[in-house]
């Protein structure tokens, strides 16, 4: 029984497919699963999840009748509802922050201005450069901004981080509210 050329080709491609699937199974079974196979992607996913959670503010969607039946002091799902411990939402758990550090790749000019040694002009320069050239990614990327030098970076180094996240900036990101000089005056 001899095979024709097209039958030989089909047998060859079938064997390659079976061997390829076998190699994938052996590799998957032989290597332990690593959580940090793609650390940058994991960091972005974590950032987006925490941002989504902080925007939701822990509120549940309920109908009016359900809201009347339940205690109104409950503002969100408890640890028993979600199966996880929830940490309290603090002032730094909002857009622009990763943990307790300011993310220079998505922070607004007002947030950058709140850092020690940063003037409103420098904050606007940083945001304008990010809007024009994209995220900084590292401290070296931040150095491309005019006026950012080693002394400046030394002051803010422990307060900033870089996620590499690209967000479409808006002109509102460059607005810095005016500060009041006197407490008793209006």
N, C-alpha and C positions, 0 to 999 in steps of 0.2 A: 504494500500500500504506500504509494508515494504521494506526497503533498504538493499541491501547486504552489506557485510563488505567492499568491495572495493569501493562501491558507497559512503558509509559513510566516508571513508578515503578521497575521492576526495572532498566531501562537506566540511570536516574539513579543509583540506589544502587550499581550496578556501576561506573559511571564514578567516583563518589566514592571507592570502595574502591581502584580502580586508581590514581587520582591520589594518594591517601594513601600507598599503598605506594611510589609513585615518589618522593614527597617524602622519605620515610624513607631510601630508598636514596641519594638525592642528598645528604642531610645526613650520612649515615654515611660516604660516600665523600669528601665535601668537607672535613670537619673532622677534625683530628688527634685521636687518642684521648688523653684526659687521664687520668692516674693518680689525680689528686686531684679527681675530679668530686664526690665525697662524702667529704671528709676525715675527718669524724667516724666514718663507717661504716668507712672504711679503717683508722682507728686502733683501733676496736673489734675488727675482724677480726684485726689484727696482735696485739693484746693477748690475744685468746682463743687464737690459734695459739701464741704464746710461752708462755702459761700451760699449754696442753695439752702442749707439748714439755717444759716443765720438770717437769710432773707425771709424764710418761712416763720422765723421767730418762735418755732415750737407750737404754732397754732394749728388746731385741727379744724377741718371743715365740718360743721354740724348744721343740721336744719334748726329752725327756730323752735320747733316743738322739743327736739332733743336737747337744745340749749336750756330750755325752761326746766326740763326734768332733771338735768344734771346740776351739780353745784357750779355756780358761775366763778368761783375762786380758782377753778382749775384752768390754767392757761394753755396747757399742752399735754401731750402724752407723758406719762410718768415712766420711770425706769421699768416698772412691772409691765407696762403696755408694750414697750419696744424690746424688752429683753436685754437692754444695755443700760449702763450707767450714763447719765447725761451730766455733762459738766455745765456749770452755770455760764450763762452768756454774759461776758464782761465787755468793757468798753473797747477792747482790742479785737473782738471777734466780729469783724465786719469787713466789707470790701477794702482791699488794700493791705490787709494784714495776713501773715501766715504765722500762726502761733502768736508770739509776742514781738515779732519783727515786722517792720514795714516792707512790703514787697514793692521794690522800685519799678518793677515791670508793669504794675497796674495801679499804683497809688496816684491820687489826685495831687494837684499843686498845693492845696491847703494841707493835705496830710504830710507832704514832703517839707513844707514850710514849718511844720511843728517840730521837726528834728532840730537838735541843738546845732548852732552855727550855720544854719541854712537861712538865707534871706529870701524874701518873696521873689526877687529877681532870679536868684539861682533856682528856686523851685519851678518857676515858669520856664527857664531854660531847659531844665531836665525834662519836663513834660513835653515841651516843644520838640526837643531832640528825639524823644521816644516816639512822638507822633510822626515825625518825618522819617526816621530810620528804623523803627521797630524796637522790640524789647532789648534790654541791655545784656541779659543772660548772666553776666559776671561783673565783678568790680572793675575789671579791665574794660568792659563795655561802657561802664559809667564814666570812665576817664575821657571818653570822646567828647564829653560836654565841656564847653569852654568854662574855665574857672574851677574845674574839679581837679584837685591835685592831691598829693599824698597827705598833706596836713588836714585837708577837708575830709578825706576818706578815713583818716585815723579817728576823727571825732565821731563819725556816724557808723563805723564798721560793725560794731556789735549791735546796732539797732536796725540794720537793714538786711534784706535777703533778696534773692532773684529767683523767680519761678520760671522764667522763660515764656510765660503766658502772653499771648498776643490778644489784646482787646481793642476793638475799634474805639478810639478816643473821641470825646466830644469836646467842643469848646468850653463846656462847663468844668472840665477837668483842670483848666488853667486858671479858674477864678479863685482868688484868695480873699476871704472876707476881711474887711477892715477891723482892726482891733481898737477897742475903746481904751483911752489913756487913763481916764479918771473913773473911780468906782462910783462916786456919789453923783456924778453928772449924767445927763441924758442927752 
